[in-house]
Structure formats: C-alpha cells, structure tokens
C-alpha cells in the first residue's frame, strides 16, 4: 500500500518536472522555481477573493443605475 502511494507521488513529481521543463535543473533552482509558482498562485488567489466581491457589487449597481435615466 505505502509502496503504491510512494510510486504514485514519484510519478507525479516526475510528470510535473517534465511538463515544466525543470527536470534538468539543480535542486536549488527547482526550489526557487516551485516557490515562485507557489507565491504567484497564492497572490492570484488572494487578489481574486479580495477584489472580486467589490467588483461584482460595483457592476450590479452600475447595471441598476443604467436602467433608470
């Protein structure tokens, strides 16, 4: 059971390295690349959840005001 899980994660790690072309990088370069990807996704998620509700409310009220001349 544990061997199957270990092999699954090893395969997924290999698959992500081949997909992102980080297979030939040194370990510190892989860590830097992975941390940049993590920070980018985290900031994108935070910005989306922080600003999307305000934009949706703004768009809703703009549509309501456009109906009344």
Helices and strands as residue ranges (DSSP letters): H 2-19, H 27-67
